[in-house]
Amino acid sequence: MANFNFSAKNIAIASALSLGSLAATVSAQGNVRDFQVAETGKSYNSLQSAVKAIGGGTGTIIIADGRYADCAVQTAGNVTYKARNMGRVIFDKAVCEGKATLVMRGQSGTVDGIVFQNIGVRDGNGAGIRLEKGDLTVTRSVFRNSEQGILTANDKNGSILIDRSTFSGLGRCDRGLSCAHSIYIGDYGALTVTNTRFEQGRGGHYVKSRSARVNISNNAFDDVRGRTTNYMIDLPAGSVGKIHRNYFVQGRNKENYSAFIAIAAEGRVNSSNGLQVTNNDASIAPGITRNSVFLANWSRDSIALQSNRLGAQLARYEER
């Protein structure tokens, strides 16, 4: 059985979680210095005011340490949301438009060093970020204890990068509503997820993406304390690119334990021909006696499945 050392592999991510917990004791709401636009030096007492000041331009909002109930809708421009100190900015239960803490439909958005937590809405899709169009970059951030971490609409010309972040205690499949997931990416041009940890899912999949191209590399998927979870990676419409050097452990409490990775389970919209699934480590947690399949493929496309290290209870491949 493979030897998994998530903490060593994701030490920077663990640090972000620790810093986030420290920020819980700080409150900075209502201070005119909380949200500063770096390019002008001007400060604002609400996140939305700072976003409005940037408008259709390009700017960086530096956010002071604290716990906030602020949210914002970005309708234009290129906006960076940056914690002054990584992990010490927490947006807690903050929702705009009944959707998310940050609702983005501008040209691009960048999020760095921010914690999003405890987000829920009536339709069960409460997220830290709702991306409706444009590009998105997320680095060194934490999404936890919410219905979803990141949820997007469709933008075939857009690209998404997630790096050095943590998704914990996310997802749901209840109330007769469609499931929510740790991240759910719509019909986007490209998705990249690197150096990121997924853990303790609460329903749905850890990564669900309809993107035509993916790069999911050097991540940890720790399902040991998951609850009613499904696939680790679901590419329901098919995709090309690579799934490379990830660590997977499947836990006991599953709604669907039949596969770790699923390709085109909802129909072959995108080609998966040549998708590289290589050099991954995958196992079922100790003490669990059932079997599973590492990769289940509905596409009938040829997948490059090579050099993966699989636990004894895992079949390598299955066409469905």
Residue pairs with C-beta under 8 A, 6 or more apart in sequence:
1 283
1 286
1 311
1 312
2 247
2 281
2 282
2 283
2 309
2 310
2 311
4 220
4 222
4 247
4 249
4 281
4 283
6 197
6 220
6 222
6 247
7 14
9 218
9 220
9 247
10 166
10 195
10 196
10 197
10 220
12 140
12 164
12 195
13 164
13 165
13 166
13 195
13 196
13 197
15 87
16 86
16 87
16 113
16 115
16 140
16 141
16 142
16 164
16 165
16 166
17 87
17 142
17 144
17 166
17 168
18 87
19 85
19 86
19 87
19 88
20 87
20 88
20 90
20 115
20 117
20 142
20 144
22 87
22 88
23 65
23 66
23 67
23 87
23 88
23 89
23 90
23 115
24 67
24 90
26 65
26 66
26 67
26 88
27 66
27 67
28 34
28 64
28 65
28 66
28 67
28 68
29 66
29 67
29 68
29 69
29 70
30 45
31 45
31 64
32 43
32 44
32 45
33 43
33 64
34 43
34 44
34 45
34 63
34 64
34 66
34 68
35 43
35 44
35 45
35 46
35 47
35 49
35 50
35 61
35 62
35 63
35 64
35 70
36 42
36 43
36 44
36 50
36 61
36 62
36 64
37 43
37 44
37 50
37 53
37 54
37 59
37 60
37 61
37 62
38 59
38 60
38 61
38 62
38 82
39 58
39 59
39 60
40 53
40 59
42 53
44 50
44 53
46 70
47 61
47 63
47 68
47 70
47 71
47 72
47 81
48 70
48 71
48 72
48 73
48 96
50 61
50 72
51 61
51 72
51 73
51 74
51 79
53 59
54 61
54 77
54 79
55 76
55 77
56 76
56 77
56 106
57 77
57 78
58 77
58 78
58 79
59 77
59 78
59 79
59 80
60 79
60 80
60 82
61 79
61 80
61 81
61 82
62 82
62 84
63 81
63 82
63 83
63 84
63 89
63 114
64 84
64 89
65 83
65 84
65 85
65 88
65 89
66 88
66 89
66 90
67 90
67 92
68 89
68 90
68 91
68 92
68 94
69 91
69 92
69 93
69 94
70 91
70 94
71 91
71 94
71 95
71 96
71 100
71 101
71 102
71 103
72 96
72 101
72 102
72 103
73 96
73 97
73 103
73 105
74 102
74 103
74 104
74 105
74 106
74 109
75 105
75 106
76 106
76 107
77 106
77 107
78 106
78 107
78 108
78 109
78 110
79 104
79 106
79 108
79 109
79 110
80 109
80 110
80 111
80 112
81 102
81 109
81 110
81 111
81 112
81 114
82 110
82 111
82 112
82 113
82 114
83 89
83 112
83 113
83 114
85 113
86 112
86 113
86 140
87 113
87 115
87 140
87 142
89 113
89 114
89 115
90 114
90 115
90 116
90 117
91 101
91 114
91 115
91 116
91 117
91 128
92 117
92 118
93 117
93 118
93 119
93 120
94 101
94 116
94 119
95 101
95 119
95 121
95 126
96 102
96 103
97 103
97 130
98 121
98 122
98 123
99 121
99 125
99 126
99 127
99 130
99 151
100 119
100 126
100 127
100 128
100 129
100 130
100 151
101 116
101 119
101 127
101 128
101 129
102 109
102 111
102 128
102 129
102 130
103 130
103 132
104 129
104 130
104 131
104 132
104 133
104 134
104 136
105 131
105 132
105 133
105 134
106 133
106 134
107 134
107 135
108 134
108 135
108 136
108 137
109 129
109 131
109 134
109 135
109 136
109 137
110 136
110 137
110 138
110 139
111 129
111 136
111 137
111 138
111 139
111 141
112 138
112 139
112 140
112 141
113 139
113 140
113 141
114 141
114 142
115 141
115 142
115 143
115 144
116 127
116 128
116 129
116 141
116 142
116 143
116 144
116 146
116 149
117 142
117 143
117 144
117 145
117 146
118 145
118 146
119 126
119 127
119 128
119 146
119 147
119 148
120 126
120 146
120 147
121 147
123 177
124 147
124 172
124 174
124 175
124 177
124 178
124 180
125 147
125 148
125 151
125 180
126 146
126 147
126 148
127 146
127 147
127 148
127 149
127 150
127 151
128 141
128 143
128 146
128 148
128 149
128 150
129 136
129 138
129 149
129 150
129 151
130 150
130 151
130 152
131 150
131 151
131 152
131 153
131 155
131 158
131 160
132 152
132 153
133 153
133 155
133 158
134 155
134 158
135 158
135 159
135 160
136 150
136 152
136 158
136 159
136 160
136 161
137 160
137 161
137 163
138 150
138 160
138 161
138 162
138 163
138 165
139 161
139 162
139 163
139 164
139 165
140 163
140 164
140 165
141 165
141 166
142 165
142 166
142 168
143 149
143 150
143 165
143 166
143 167
143 168
143 170
143 182
144 166
144 167
144 168
144 169
144 170
145 168
145 169
145 170
146 169
146 170
147 170
147 171
147 172
147 180
148 170
148 171
148 180
148 181
148 182
148 183
148 184
149 167
149 170
149 182
149 183
150 160
150 162
150 183
150 184
150 185
151 180
151 183
151 184
152 160
152 184
152 185
152 186
152 188
153 186
154 186
154 187
154 188
154 210
155 186
155 187
155 188
155 189
156 187
156 188
156 189
156 212
157 189
158 188
158 189
159 188
159 189
159 190
159 191
159 192
160 185
160 188
160 190
160 191
160 192
160 211
161 192
161 194
162 183
162 191
162 192
162 193
162 194
162 196
163 192
163 193
163 194
163 195
163 196
164 194
164 195
164 196
165 196
165 197
166 196
166 197
166 198
166 199
167 182
167 183
167 196
167 197
167 198
167 199
167 206
168 197
168 198
168 199
168 200
169 199
169 200
169 201
169 202
170 180
170 181
170 182
170 201
170 202
171 179
171 180
171 181
171 182
171 201
171 202
171 203
171 204
171 205
171 206
171 229
172 179
172 180
172 202
172 203
172 204
173 179
173 180
173 203
173 204
173 228
173 230
173 255
174 203
179 203
179 204
179 205
179 230
180 203
180 204
181 204
181 205
181 206
181 207
181 208
181 234
182 198
182 201
182 204
182 205
182 206
182 207
183 193
183 206
183 207
183 208
183 209
184 204
184 205
184 208
184 209
185 191
185 207
185 208
185 209
185 210
185 211
186 210
187 210
187 211
187 212
187 237
187 269
188 209
188 210
188 211
188 212
189 211
189 212
189 213
190 211
190 212
190 213
190 214
190 215
190 241
191 209
191 211
191 213
191 214
191 215
191 216
192 214
192 215
192 216
193 207
193 214
193 215
193 216
193 217
193 219
194 215
194 216
194 217
194 218
194 219
195 218
195 219
196 219
196 220
197 219
197 220
197 222
198 206
198 207
198 219
198 220
198 221
198 222
198 232
199 220
199 221
199 222
199 223
199 224
199 225
199 226
200 222
200 225
200 226
200 227
201 223
201 226
201 227
201 229
202 226
202 227
202 228
202 229
203 227
203 228
203 229
203 230
203 255
204 229
204 230
205 229
205 230
205 231
205 232
205 233
205 234
206 221
206 223
206 229
206 231
206 232
206 233
207 216
207 232
207 233
207 234
208 231
208 234
208 236
209 233
209 234
209 235
209 239
210 235
210 236
210 237
210 239
210 269
210 270
211 235
211 239
212 239
212 240
212 270
213 239
213 240
213 241
214 235
214 239
214 240
214 241
214 242
214 243
215 241
215 242
215 244
216 233
216 241
216 242
216 243
216 244
216 246
217 242
217 243
217 244
217 245
217 246
218 244
218 245
218 246
219 246
219 247
220 246
220 247
221 232
221 233
221 246
221 247
221 248
221 249
222 247
222 249
223 229
223 232
223 248
223 249
223 250
223 251
223 254
223 285
224 249
224 251
224 285
225 251
226 251
226 253
226 254
227 253
228 253
228 254
228 255
229 251
229 253
229 254
229 255
229 256
230 254
230 255
230 256
231 256
231 259
231 260
231 261
231 262
232 248
232 250
232 260
232 261
233 243
233 260
233 261
233 262
234 261
234 262
234 265
235 261
235 262
235 263
235 264
235 272
236 262
236 264
236 265
236 266
236 267
237 264
237 266
237 267
237 268
237 269
237 270
238 263
238 264
238 268
238 269
238 270
238 271
238 272
238 299
238 301
239 263
239 270
239 272
239 275
240 270
240 271
240 272
240 273
240 274
240 275
241 275
241 276
242 275
242 276
242 277
242 278
243 261
243 275
243 276
243 277
243 278
243 280
244 276
244 277
244 278
244 279
244 280
245 278
245 279
245 280
246 280
246 281
247 280
247 281
247 282
248 260
248 280
248 281
248 282
248 283
249 282
249 283
249 284
249 285
250 257
250 260
250 282
250 283
250 284
250 285
250 288
250 292
251 285
251 288
252 285
252 287
252 288
257 290
257 292
258 292
258 293
258 296
259 292
259 293
259 294
259 295
259 296
259 318
260 282
260 292
260 293
260 294
260 295
260 314
261 277
261 294
261 295
261 296
262 295
262 296
262 298
263 272
263 275
263 295
263 296
263 297
263 298
263 299
263 301
263 303
264 272
264 297
264 298
264 299
264 301
265 296
265 298
265 320
267 298
268 298
268 299
268 300
268 301
271 299
271 301
272 297
272 299
272 301
272 303
273 301
273 302
274 301
274 302
274 303
274 304
275 301
275 303
275 304
276 304
276 306
277 295
277 303
277 304
277 305
277 306
277 308
278 304
278 305
278 306
278 307
278 308
279 306
279 307
279 308
280 294
280 308
280 309
281 308
281 309
282 294
282 308
282 309
282 310
282 311
282 314
283 310
283 311
283 313
283 314
284 290
284 291
284 292
284 311
284 313
284 314
288 313
289 313
290 313
291 313
291 314
291 315
292 313
292 314
292 315
293 314
293 315
293 316
293 317
293 318
294 308
294 310
294 314
294 315
294 316
294 317
295 303
295 305
295 316
295 317
295 318
296 318
296 319
296 320
297 303
297 317
297 318
297 319
297 320
298 319
298 320
300 319
303 317
305 316
305 317
308 316
310 316
